[in-house]
Amino acid sequence: MKEQLLDIKLKRLIQLCKETRNYKKLAVVSFVLTSNAVDEIGIKLGMRPREKNSGEKLFEYMELVNKVFRVNFNVNVFKTELIEVLKRIELLFLKMEGGLGLEYVKEMFEVYYMLRKLDVPNLHDNINPEVIEKNRTISFFSFLSGGRNGKNKEESMFNPILLHKFKEEEEALQYQLNNRFDKSTFERILQLKTIRKGIEKKKGGRIVISGSLKDNVSYKQSKEQVGQFLVIGIIILFAMIGSISLIESLIYGFLSVAVSYNLLVCFGAIIVLYFVNKTYFGKN
């Protein structure tokens, strides 16, 4: 109902702005609506709020969301094409201080409505045990483990089979999500991950399921980020060594073979590492 009222107001505003040719106001409205949509999606998925005060851009936040969910589930929440379009418009919007042309405003509204269609689960909600109990994989587990009277040895024999089954099903669901993000499919992956964790941490013959859905997602830095920081750290180290060698040569008024060799190695390594960082981490 709120969205319908919003659409009615938007139509009136668009018509008014067309008549007055005040496209800047329309651009600001489209940007604010898109910003709110991205923020809402991120919060629902358990992400930290976007750091607006530090200048974090919308497309950067969307890339961060994608990075987290690629690490956890090997899927993208936002389409890469959508991020590229938003990046192009957002950078222009900031540069022009909202002074976008009508064509860019239309594109921004298209991005907004595409985000509005993206139905994501609220991972802050508690896990519903009834939904998971209806899961056919749980029944499969109960059958194999022999129920409550099953022995621990028998259960441990079948656990690898179950985990393999979960992995196969998760991969199939990941393939579906990469083609089209779907709320029910995504929740299904989270349920499988919850069950898998329950089997690994099973105590007293029971699978313990607690907490909220976001507890099954790791929001820590990815391996790619760690690798990027390592490369940057090495670049800084070589830059410091090269600078010290250069300063020494200037102070003492001569450039020895050893010093020139050090400068060549340091600045050569910096150039190589720069291209490594740009090639492997530039799009992360």
N, C-alpha and C positions, 0 to 999 in steps of 0.2 A: 504493500500500500504506500509506503514511504517513497519507494522508487518510482511509482506511478505519479505521485504528486511532484516529485523532483523532475521527472521528464516533462510534465506539463509546464512547470516554471521555466525549464530550460528552453522549451520551444518558444515561449513568450520572449525570453531574453535574447535568443538567437534572432528572432524576427525584429526586435527593437534595435539590436546592434547592427543588423544589416541595413536598417533604415537610416540610422545615424552614422554608419560606418565606423563605429567605435569597436574595432576588433580587439583592441588591447584588453578591454574589460572581459570580453568573451574568452580571450587567451588565458587570462588569469583564472577565470572560473574553471576552465577545462583543466588547467594545471592543478588547481586546488582539489578538484574532484578526483583526478588521477592519483594525486599524492595520498589522499585519504583512502582510496581503494587499495593501493599498494601497502600502506601502513596496516590496514585492517587484515589483509591476507597474511602479512608477516607475523602479526600478533597472534592470529588464530593458529598459525603453524608453530607457535612456541618460540619464535625468534625474539631477540631483543628489539626494543623500539628503534626506529631509524634515528640516527644522531644528527638531527637537523641543525643544532647549534654549532656543530663542528663542520657543517657544510657537506654532509654525506648526501650524495645525489640519489635520485630515484632509481636510475639504472644501475648504480653501484650497489644499492640495497637489494635489488632484484637479482643481481649476479651473486651476491652473498647468499641469498636464499637458495638459489640453484646449486651453489657450491656445497652447501650443507646437505642438501637432499641427494646430490650426486654421490657424496661420500657415504651416506647412510643407505640409500636405496638404488643408486645408479639411475636416477630419473631427474628430469628438470621440471620444476613447477611452472616456470615461465618459458615460453617459446623463445628461442634465440633471436628469431626474426623480430618478435615483439620488442625485445630489449633494444635491439639495434635501432628500430624506428624511434622508440622513446628517447634513446641516447641522442640521436641526431636532433630531435625537436627540443629536448630539454637544454642542451648546450646552447642552442640558438636562442631559446627563451631567456636564459640567464644573461647571455651576451647582449641581447636587444632589450633587456629589462621588461619583458612582457610584450614587446612590440612585434608580434607575429602577424604574418599575412593570413588571409582567410583560408588558404590551402593548408597551411600548417595547423591552423585551429581545427579544421575538419579532421586531419590526421590524429590530432590529440584526442578528440572526442571518440574517434574509432578505437584508439588504444584504451580509453576509459571504458567503453562498452564491452570490449573484449575482456578486460579485467573483471568487469561486473559479472560476466558469464562464467568466470572461473570459480567453480564451487569447491571450496576446500573445507576439510573438517576442522572443527575447533579442538585442537589437541590439549586444551586445558581441561576439557571434560574428563571426568573419571571413566575408567574402563568399565564397560557394562559386562559383567560376568555371564549374563543370560545370552548375550549375542555370541560370545565365544563358546559357550556350552553347546550352542546349536551348530557350531563349526564341525564339519564332517571329519576334520583331521583329529579333533579331540576324541571323537568316538573311535576313530581308528587307533588312537593311542590307548584308550581304555581297553579295547579288545586285545591288543597285543600284549599289554602289560598284565593282563589277567585281573584287572579291577583292583579293589582294595586288598584282596588276598594274594595278589601276585607277589612273587619274591623279588628282592632287589637285584639279584643276579639276572633274572629273566628280563627285568625292566632295562637294565644296563645293556643287555644284548640287543634290544630293539631300539634303543635311543639313537644310535647312528642311522638306522633305517628311517626313523622319523625325521631326523635332522636333514637327511638327504631329500626326503619328500618335500619338506618345507622349502629347501633351497630351489628345487625344481619349480615349485609353484610360485615362489617369489620371482624367479627369473621370467616366468610366463607373464606375471602381472606387471613386472617392470617394462616388458616389451609393449604391453597394452598402454601403459601410462605414457611412454615416450611418444606414442602415436597420438594419444589424446588423454589429457589429464582428467581423471574421473574420481569424484569423492569416494564412492563406494569401493572402487578398486584400491584406492590409496588406504582406506581404512582396513581393507582386507590384508594388505601387506603389513600394516601395523599390528594387526591381530596375530598374524603368523610370527612376527618378531617377538611379540609378547609371550606367545606360547613357547617359542624356542628358548627364550630366556628362562621361562618357568621350568622347562625340562632340565636345563643346565644347572639351575639353582634349586631343584626339587628337594624337598625335605619331608621325611616321614611318609613317603609314597604319594604326596600331593603336589600338584602344581600350584604354586602361590602366585596369584595375580593381584596386584595392587597398584595404587598411584594413578596418574593420568597418562593419556596417550603420549604427551610430549616427553615423558620420562624414557620412552623407547627410542628417542632420537638424540644423537650425539651432536651437540652444538660446538664442540671444541674445534680448534684449528685443524685444517686438513693437512695431509702430508705434503701437498703441493705448496701450502703456505710456509711450512717449516723449511722446505727446500729452497724456496725463494728467499727467505730471511737468511739462510746459510750463504747463498750466493752473494747477496748484498753485503753481508758481513765480511766476506773474503775480498770483495771489491774495495770496501773501506780500508781493510788491512793493507792491501797492496798500494792504495792511494797514500796512506800514511807513510809507508816505507819509501815510496818514490819521492814524496815531498821532503822527507828528512834528508835523503840522498842529494836532492836538488839544492836544498838550503846549505848543506855542508860544502857542496862544490862552489856555491856563490860566496860563502864566508871565506873559504881558504883560497879562492881565486884560481883554482885549477880544476880540471875535470879528468880524473884518473880513469884508467881502463876499467877498473872494478866498479867505480861509481856509474860510469856510462852504461856498463853491462847491467847493473842493478836497475837503472832507469828504464832501459829497454825492456827488461823482463817484467817489471812492475806495470808499466803503462801498456805493454803488449797484453799482459794478462787481464788488465782492466777492460780493454777493448773486447777481448774474447768473451769474458764473463758477462759483459754488457749485452752482447748478442745472444748469449745463452739464456740470460734472464728474459730478454725480449721474445725469444723464440718459444721457450717452454713455459714461461709464466706470464707472458704479456696479456693473455686472454683469460687468466684465472681470476 
